[in-house]
C-alpha cells in the first residue's frame, strides 16, 4: 500500500454506498425482529430467540434468527450504526455473498458458544445483533486496517478504531460476563478473514480516488 493510501483520511460515503443490498435486508430484519419482540414476545422468544431447549427440540434455525431478536433500543441503534458503516464497507469489499457468509459464520459459531455456556452454566435465552456487529467491526478493521478515519476530533487507522470498539465491548461485558460470547464475534471474524486470505481471497488493493480525496472505493 502506498504512502498516500496510508495517510488518506476517509470521509463519509454517499448514502447510496451505505445502503448496500445485504445491509438493507439486515436492517429490515432487525426492525421486524424488534417489533415482533415487543408485540408478540412469547412467540418471538420461543421460536426466534436462541435457547438450548429450542435448538435441542429441532428449532435449529434459531442459530441464524437470534441476531434479529433485539430487545434493547441502544443495542439496536449501535447495530444500525455498525451495519451502515462497517457492514456496508465489508459488503463493498467482498460483495453480498461474502458479507452473508461472514454474517452466518459469526452467527452460528457464537450461537453454538452461547448454547454451550447455557448448558454448562445456567439456561439463557440469547438474542441481539451484538455478535454479528462485533464480527463486522473486526472484519472492517482488518480490511481497512491502514486507512484513516475521522473519529471525533482526530483520525485513526481502521485497525485501531476496531480495537477500541472491541475493547469497549469487553469492558461493558464485565458486569454480565456471559455477554462476552457476543464480543467473541470479533475473534470469529478475525479467524474467518485470515482463513479467506489463506485460501487466496486476499482483498485487492485500494484504488486512489479521483480528485485525491473522499471515501475509498473498493473494486
ABEGO torsion letter per residue (X at the ends): XBAAAAABBBBBBBAAAABBAAAAAAAAAAAAAAAAAAABAAAAAAAABBBAAAAAAGBAAAAAAAAABBABAAAAAAAAAAAAAAAAAAAAAAEAAAAAAAAAAAAAAAAAAAAAAAAABBBBBBBEAAAAAAAAAAAAAAAAAABBBBBEABBBBAAAAAAAAAAAAAAAAAABAAAAAAAAAAAAAAAAAAAAAAAGABBBBBBBBBGGBEBBBBX
